[in-house]
Amino acid sequence: MPLQAFKDGMIDQEVINEAVFRVLRVKFNLGLFEKQYVNPDEAAKWKGRAEHRKPALRAAQKSIVLLKNINHILPLRKNLKNIAVTGMDAVEARLGGYSGTGNHKITILAGIKIKLV
């Protein structure tokens, strides 16, 4: 956990200060401190629009990073008998940040099942 790493002295206070400064500067430049809330009617008008799904999918696909493909296990074979998917992120589709609730979310476990069945 980042908090524990900080408590254990593994993360310097200045590193945290700089990260917080960058986030707050962006929020300030975007005017989020003056206008904290969006117009709900305007947001509802744009949420989940079909024309946004294709570029959102493309952005998500380009953001995936495979650090190592040891023994070339990816892509997964469809004839696998067992696969272990662990952790709370396996069954909870969390988007993070200011993403909102999301549309048609698919968990990691559900995505793997869709591809392998």
C-alpha positions in Angstrom: 0.0 0.0 0.0 1.3 3.5 -0.8 0.5 4.8 2.7 2.4 2.0 4.3 5.3 2.5 2.0 5.3 6.2 3.0 5.2 5.2 6.7 8.1 2.8 6.2 10.2 5.6 4.7 10.2 4.0 1.2 8.5 7.1 -0.4 10.0 10.6 0.3 7.6 13.4 1.4 8.9 15.5 -1.5 7.8 12.9 -4.1 4.3 13.0 -2.6 4.3 16.8 -2.5 5.3 17.0 -6.1 2.6 14.5 -7.2 -0.1 16.4 -5.3 1.1 19.7 -6.7 0.8 18.4 -10.2 -2.7 17.1 -9.7 -3.9 20.3 -8.0 -2.3 22.5 -10.6 -4.3 20.7 -13.4 -7.5 21.0 -11.4 -6.8 24.7 -10.8 -6.1 25.2 -14.5 -9.3 23.4 -15.4 -11.3 25.7 -13.1 -12.4 22.9 -10.9 -12.1 25.0 -7.7 -14.4 27.7 -9.1 -16.9 25.5 -10.8 -16.9 22.2 -8.9 -20.0 20.6 -10.4 -21.2 20.0 -13.9 -24.7 20.6 -15.1 -26.5 17.2 -14.6 -28.7 17.6 -17.6 -25.8 18.4 -19.9 -23.8 15.4 -18.5 -26.7 13.1 -19.0 -27.0 14.3 -22.6 -23.4 13.1 -23.3 -23.1 10.0 -21.1 -22.8 6.7 -23.0 -23.2 8.1 -26.5 -22.6 5.5 -29.2 -20.2 7.7 -31.1 -17.9 7.8 -28.1 -17.7 4.1 -27.6 -15.3 3.3 -30.4 -12.6 5.9 -29.5 -13.0 5.0 -25.8 -12.4 1.3 -26.7 -9.4 2.3 -28.9 -7.9 4.4 -26.1 -8.4 1.5 -23.6 -6.8 -1.0 -25.9 -3.8 1.3 -26.5 -3.3 1.8 -22.7 -2.8 -1.9 -22.0 0.8 -2.8 -21.3 2.1 -6.3 -21.2 5.3 -6.2 -19.1 6.4 -9.8 -19.8 4.9 -12.6 -21.8 6.9 -15.4 -20.3 6.6 -18.7 -22.2 4.2 -16.9 -24.6 1.2 -17.7 -22.5 -0.8 -14.8 -24.1 -3.1 -14.9 -25.9 -4.8 -17.5 -23.8 -5.7 -20.8 -25.4 -9.4 -21.6 -25.5 -8.8 -25.2 -24.4 -7.6 -24.2 -20.9 -9.0 -26.4 -18.2 -8.4 -24.0 -15.3 -7.3 -20.4 -14.8 -6.9 -18.6 -11.5 -8.1 -15.0 -11.4 -7.5 -13.5 -8.0 -8.0 -10.2 -6.1 -11.0 -7.9 -5.7 -10.3 -6.3 -9.0 -11.1 -9.6 -10.7 -14.8 -9.3 -9.8 -15.2 -5.6 -9.5 -15.1 -3.3 -12.5 -13.5 -0.2 -11.0 -12.8 2.7 -13.3 -11.1 5.1 -10.9 -10.4 8.8 -10.9 -13.3 10.9 -12.1 -14.6 8.3 -14.4 -18.1 8.1 -12.9 -20.1 4.9 -12.8 -19.3 3.8 -16.3 -21.5 2.1 -19.0 -21.6 -1.6 -19.7 -18.7 -2.3 -17.4 -17.1 -5.8 -17.6 -14.9 -7.2 -14.8 -11.6 -8.9 -15.5 -13.0 -12.3 -14.7 -16.1 -11.7 -17.0 -13.8 -10.5 -19.8 -11.7 -13.6 -19.6 -14.8 -15.9 -19.5 -16.2 -14.1 -22.6 -13.0 -14.6 -24.5 -12.4 -18.2 -23.5 -16.0 -19.6 -23.8 
